[in-house]
Amino acid sequence: MSINSAMLAGVSGLAANSTALAAISNNIANVNTTAYKRVATNFSAIVTDSSSSGGYSAGGVIADTRQQISSPALLQRTNSDMDLGIDGQGFFVVTEKSENLTNSDTRLFTRAGSFAVDKYGYLQNASGYYLQGWPVDALGNVVTDPSDMSKLGSINVSSVGGAAEATTRVVVNANLSDGQALSARVGTVDAAGTFTAAPVATRYDATSATNSMAVYDIDAGTGVEPDFEISIPVSDSKGGQRNITMRLLKSETANTWYAEMVSDDITTGAPAGQLARGTLTFTQDGRLDTANSTLFGTPYNSTLTIGASGTAGTPRWKDILGVDDQTISLDLEDATAGLTQLNSTSIVQSVVTNGTAFGNLATVQVSKDGIVTAIYDNGVTRNIAQVALATFVNPDGLIPVNGNSYIMSRDSGTFNLKSPGVGGSGLLSPSTLEASAVDLSTEFTGLITTQRAYSAASKIITTADDMLAELISIKR
């Protein structure tokens, strides 16, 4: 009977609009939920076959809800370096536990990037899930795998301790005075008391324990006093601060200086503390003439190699220091200055070295391409891991679960793991969070139309009831 089908259609209208109301209510409730995706309600007509050509049976309506997971939302600036938004496609991979993960543990996907460091150092979002990424190997490289979840691990920012970097390069800018007088500290005195200086070449011997600059000691009366010194601070493998000194003595040969590299922290044969010895020769315009200099061997190679403590070779760091071997490139030919011999005062303009003393972890930052970097108070930076993003052929097919997260389904297709910004995945936006995709004006408009539709559906039922009452009254 058509009246009965009309009443049932009204009932379906009530049910469908109740579903729509529930979806709208959930959207409004989550207007401030990070990365929330609104639920849309779609209505579909139900069609039934009529048993006669003259009659009509109302089928009614059915409501289908679907979360619009792929819909974009605005990124909003925050004050936390650990807040991460995704500018484009992709989802963070998260897990319910941080350690001892196996292939059977559930991996969830979310765009809610409000992460903070838990008491064990793991990055955990507001829903309690742990961020996954590819760890950095011993060489600082990241090996990605697009399909193997087991290669991911929970990112821990406290797994790195203090950091130090050994010095590997030194740039010296200094001038040796072309007018430097020859030293006159060694010579003879005749019967009349007249002092005659001995030639430098006869009183200076870089290999002698008594006549080298390496063993100069004014109190002990040993060695030859240098005319000029350049102090070079270096960091060893533990971040310890060491000092290497370049000692220089003007030669009687024009444009030539005797030179020794010495350090109190070095163990060598005789003379003690000497790293290198030879001459430095300058051109007629005052530039360093490496072709005729012998301080770093022939051919000229301005590299100092210091063996590790406890090794058999020399020169090496003192055994008590317990530090690793070290190679230091000494740049005396800087394009703007370097080491010169000009008719001016002997002076050191600058000594620039790399390497750092020991430093403690100061902060952690995440780059746009997902590299998580530890920054130390001594300026050293170390990469910890790279955040992985998962993409899907049909993200709207993911199944919502608690914690503003999703799990895979047959409709979503399988995941592809990618580095941020690679293969269509979005870049990370540090210090931002994805806003809720709910538009209140849209929801309130839907609330009004849903209310009207619900009232109209109820009117269908009361009207059909009145008509049935009229039908029953015919018997009276």
Buried (B, 14 or more C-beta within 10 A) or exposed (E): EEBEBBBBBBBBBBBBBBBBBBBBBBBBEBBEBBBBBBBBBEBEEEEEEEEEEEEEBBBBBBBEEEBEBEEEBEBBEBEEEBBBBBBBBBBBBBBBEBEEBEEEEEBBBBBBBBBEBBEEBBBBBBBEBBBBBBBBEEEEEBEBEBEEBEBBBBBBBBEBEEBBBBBBEBBBBBBBBBEBEEBEEBEEEEEEEEEEEEEBEEBBBBEBBEBBBBBBEEEEEBBBBBBBBBEBBBBBBEBBBBEBBBBBBBBEEEBBBBBBBBBEBBBBEEBBBBBBBBBBBBEEEBBBBBEBBBBBEEEBEBEBEBBBBBEEEEBBBBEEBBBBBBEBBBBBBBEEBBBBBBEEEBEBEEBEBBBBBBBEBEEBBBBEBBBBBBBBBBEBEBBBBBBBBBBBEEBBBBBBBEBBBBEBEEEBBEBBBBBBBBEEBBBBBBBBBBBBBBEEEEBEEBBEEBBEBBEEBBEBBEBBEEBBEEEEEEEE
